Amino acid sequence: MSYLDKRGRWQGFFVDYCRALAAAVLGDANKVKFMPVASNKRFTIVQTGEADVLSRTTTWTLTRDTELGVNFVGIMYYDGQSFLVPKSSGVAKANDLDGASICITKGTTSELNTADYFQRNGIRFKSIVFENPEEAKLAFFAGRCDAMTTDAFTLTVIRLADTENPDDYVVLNERLTKEPVGPVVRSDDEQWFEINKWVLNALIAAEEMGVSQANAAKMRANSPDPETRRMLGGLPGFGKSLGLDDDWAFRAIRATGNYEEIFTRHITPLGVDRGQNKLYKDGGLIYPLPMR
């Protein structure tokens, strides 16, 4: 979702959202500063104003939404918690982990979710908690835990990128939870919240409308759909209510492409199917709000 490439440049699914946001607001996709932060500190940097937006695998939950002074912008990716296990363990489903030790990262929903799951199913486990995902990962591969748990997408990346032979490990097909993840902002700035929400929505709407990075200029001028031209600034007045000019969505889409292009660029190469992250009309859960 977010990583440094060989040139030291940030790349990834949630990184591209930040670039689209910078393009929409500041007119330049490169006018963004990325700040890596531990899971248990991520809300603090938004609450204190050290960061303007939290864009990473952060699950939208009731307590986070109501107790932390933050707003969730929207759902950018639907995931679910699972387990990474050695194939040699013979574990095929979560119930097979009765009595197992499990590596968990502190400050994530995985702590509570795991405890809830094992209690609900009347099975035991030993929780081994680490300050950051890197420590949890290293402990798992060192054999200190029988399994590692977090969102299934993250486990898939770990299996592919951090093992000499990915076939020696398995991400269980079972999903313990629903993990709707998306960007987060402080709750004391309504305009900033609205801008973030509608930039994300524009990327999704662009896919539905057939607007891409390559054809955005043509669609702005010639699309037969007034809603498409309005979103792209081809018809005047659409940026005023956000405090932006009319080209904000056009710049965002030109910077990163639409939702499908971002997904295809960063997630599809890992062998992860879009599944529930398809548009609603293709059988998924991704549903753009009206751009009017």
C-alpha positions in Angstrom: 0.0 0.0 0.0 2.9 2.4 0.7 6.6 1.7 0.2 9.9 3.3 -0.8 11.2 2.2 -4.3 14.8 1.7 -5.2 15.2 5.5 -5.9 13.9 6.4 -2.5 10.6 7.6 -3.8 7.3 6.7 -2.1 5.0 4.5 -4.2 1.7 2.6 -3.5 -2.0 2.5 -3.4 -2.5 5.0 -0.5 0.5 7.1 -1.7 -1.3 7.7 -5.0 -4.3 9.0 -3.1 -2.1 11.6 -1.5 -0.6 12.6 -4.8 -4.1 13.0 -6.3 -5.1 15.1 -3.3 -2.0 17.3 -3.7 -2.8 17.8 -7.4 -6.4 18.7 -6.7 -5.6 21.2 -3.9 -2.1 22.5 -4.7 -1.9 22.0 -8.4 1.1 19.7 -8.2 1.1 15.9 -7.3 4.6 16.2 -5.9 3.7 18.8 -3.3 3.2 16.2 -0.5 5.5 15.1 2.3 5.3 11.5 3.4 5.8 10.6 7.1 6.2 6.9 8.0 4.7 6.3 11.4 4.1 3.3 13.7 0.6 1.9 13.9 0.1 2.9 17.5 1.2 6.5 16.8 -0.7 7.1 13.5 -3.8 8.8 15.0 -1.7 11.0 17.2 0.1 12.8 14.3 -3.3 13.7 12.8 -4.8 14.8 16.1 -1.9 17.1 16.8 -1.8 18.5 13.3 1.7 17.1 12.6 0.1 15.4 9.5 -2.9 16.7 7.5 -4.1 13.3 6.4 -3.5 9.7 7.4 -3.4 7.5 4.3 -2.6 3.9 5.0 -4.3 0.6 6.0 -6.5 2.1 8.7 -9.8 0.4 9.5 -13.0 2.5 10.0 -14.6 1.4 13.3 -17.2 3.0 15.6 -14.8 3.8 18.4 -12.1 5.3 16.1 -14.8 7.4 14.4 -16.4 8.7 17.6 -13.6 8.9 20.2 -10.4 10.1 18.5 -11.5 13.4 17.0 -11.0 12.2 13.5 -13.1 11.7 10.4 -12.8 8.8 8.0 -12.9 10.2 4.4 -14.3 7.0 2.8 -13.5 3.4 2.0 -10.7 3.0 -0.4 -10.1 -0.8 0.1 -12.2 -3.6 1.6 -10.1 -6.2 3.4 -10.4 -8.7 6.2 -8.1 -10.1 8.9 -6.5 -13.5 8.3 -3.5 -15.5 9.4 -0.1 -16.3 7.8 1.1 -19.8 8.7 3.9 -22.1 7.5 2.4 -24.6 5.1 4.2 -27.4 7.0 2.0 -26.6 10.0 -1.0 -28.2 8.3 -3.2 -25.4 9.5 -6.1 -25.0 7.0 -8.5 -22.8 9.0 -8.5 -20.5 12.0 -9.9 -23.1 14.3 -6.8 -25.2 13.7 -4.9 -22.6 15.7 -6.3 -23.7 19.1 -3.5 -23.1 21.6 -1.2 -21.4 19.1 1.0 -18.4 19.7 0.2 -15.5 17.4 2.3 -12.4 16.4 0.3 -9.2 16.5 1.2 -5.5 16.0 0.3 -3.2 18.9 -2.3 -0.5 18.2 -4.1 -2.3 15.4 -7.6 -3.7 15.3 -6.0 -7.1 15.1 -5.5 -7.2 18.8 -9.2 -7.0 19.7 -10.4 -8.9 16.6 -8.2 -11.9 17.4 -9.2 -12.0 21.1 -12.9 -11.7 20.1 -12.6 -14.5 17.5 -10.9 -17.0 19.8 -13.3 -16.3 22.6 -16.3 -16.5 20.3 -15.2 -20.0 19.1 -14.1 -21.3 22.5 -10.5 -21.8 21.6 -7.3 -20.6 23.2 -4.3 -18.7 21.9 -1.2 -16.8 23.2 -0.8 -13.3 22.0 2.7 -12.0 21.4 2.5 -8.2 20.8 5.1 -6.1 19.0 5.5 -2.3 18.7 5.6 -2.4 14.9 4.9 -4.7 12.0 8.5 -5.3 11.2 9.2 -6.7 14.6 6.1 -8.9 14.4 7.2 -10.2 11.0 10.8 -11.0 12.0 9.5 -12.8 15.1 7.2 -14.9 13.0 9.9 -15.9 10.6 12.2 -16.7 13.5 9.7 -19.2 14.8 8.7 -17.3 17.9 5.0 -17.5 16.9 2.9 -20.2 15.2 1.1 -17.7 13.1 1.0 -14.0 12.3 -2.2 -12.0 11.9 -3.2 -8.7 10.3 -5.2 -7.8 7.2 -5.0 -10.4 4.4 -3.6 -8.0 1.8 -0.6 -7.2 4.1 0.0 -10.9 4.8 -0.1 -11.6 1.0 2.6 -8.9 0.5 4.7 -10.3 3.3 4.4 -13.9 1.9 5.5 -12.7 -1.5 8.2 -10.2 -0.6 9.8 -11.5 2.6 10.2 -15.2 2.1 12.8 -17.1 0.1 10.1 -19.5 -1.1 6.5 -18.1 -0.8 5.1 -21.6 -1.4 6.3 -22.5 2.1 3.7 -20.2 3.6 -0.1 -19.9 3.3 -2.5 -17.0 3.9 -5.7 -18.6 5.2 -8.7 -18.1 3.0 -10.9 -17.5 6.0 -11.6 -13.8 7.0 -12.1 -13.1 10.6 -13.4 -9.6 10.2 -14.5 -6.9 7.8 -11.7 -4.3 7.4 -12.9 -1.3 5.4 -9.8 0.9 5.2 -9.4 4.5 4.0 -7.9 7.9 4.6 -8.4 9.8 7.9 -8.4 13.6 8.7 -9.0 15.7 11.9 -12.6 16.4 12.7 -12.1 20.1 13.3 -11.8 21.2 9.7 -15.0 20.5 7.7 -13.7 22.0 4.5 -10.6 19.8 4.5 -12.7 16.8 5.3 -15.0 17.5 2.3 -12.1 18.0 -0.1 -10.6 14.7 0.9 -13.9 12.9 0.6 -14.6 14.2 -2.8 -11.1 13.7 -4.2 -11.4 10.0 -3.3 -14.9 9.9 -4.7 -13.7 11.5 -8.0 -11.2 8.8 -8.5 -13.9 6.1 -8.1 -16.5 8.0 -10.2 -13.9 8.4 -12.9 -13.6 4.7 -13.3 -17.4 4.4 -13.6 -17.5 7.2 -16.2 -14.7 5.7 -18.2 -12.4 8.7 -17.5 -8.7 7.8 -17.4 -5.4 9.5 -17.0 -4.9 9.4 -20.8 -8.4 10.6 -21.9 -9.3 13.0 -19.2 -8.7 16.1 -21.3 -10.7 14.7 -24.2 -13.6 13.7 -21.9 -13.6 17.1 -20.3 -14.3 18.7 -23.6 -16.3 16.2 -25.5 -18.0 13.7 -23.2 -21.8 13.6 -24.0 -22.4 13.1 -20.2 -22.9 16.5 -18.4 -22.0 15.0 -15.1 -18.6 13.8 -16.5 -17.8 17.3 -18.0 -18.9 19.0 -14.8 -16.6 16.8 -12.6 -13.7 17.5 -14.9 -14.2 21.2 -15.1 -15.7 21.3 -18.6 -18.8 23.0 -17.2 -18.1 25.9 -14.7 -18.9 26.2 -11.0 -18.2 22.7 -9.7 -15.2 23.7 -7.4 -16.7 26.7 -5.7 -18.4 24.8 -2.8 -15.1 23.1 -2.0 -13.1 26.3 -2.1 -11.2 25.0 -5.1 -11.2 25.9 -8.8 -13.1 23.9 -11.3 -10.2 21.7 -12.5 -9.5 20.0 -9.1 -10.9 16.6 -10.1 -9.3 16.8 -13.5 -5.9 17.4 -12.0 -6.3 14.6 -9.5 -7.2 12.1 -12.3 -4.5 13.3 -14.6 -1.9 12.9 -11.7 -2.7 9.2 -10.8 -5.5 7.9 -13.0 -8.8 6.6 -11.8 -9.4 4.0 -9.1 -9.0 1.1 -11.4 -5.7 2.4 -12.7 -4.3 2.9 -9.2 -5.5 -0.6 -8.2 -4.0 -2.1 -11.4 -0.7 -0.3 -10.9 -0.1 -1.4 -7.3 -2.2 -4.3 -6.3 -3.0 -6.4 -9.3 0.8 -7.3 -9.9 0.7 -9.1 -6.5 -1.8 -11.5 -7.7 -4.6 -10.0 -5.6 -8.0 -10.1 -7.3 -10.2 -7.0 -7.1 -13.0 -9.1 -5.6 -15.2 -6.9 -3.4 -13.1 -3.9 -4.5 -14.7 -4.0 -7.9 -17.3 -1.4 -8.8 -20.8 -2.2 -7.6 -21.9 -2.7 -11.2 -19.3 -5.5 -11.6 -20.4 -7.3 -8.4 -18.2 -5.4 -5.9 -18.7 -2.9 -3.1 -17.1 0.2 -4.5 -19.9 2.8 -5.2 -19.2 6.4 -6.2 -21.4 9.2 -4.9 -23.1 11.4 -7.5 -20.8 14.1 -8.9 -23.4 16.8 -9.2 
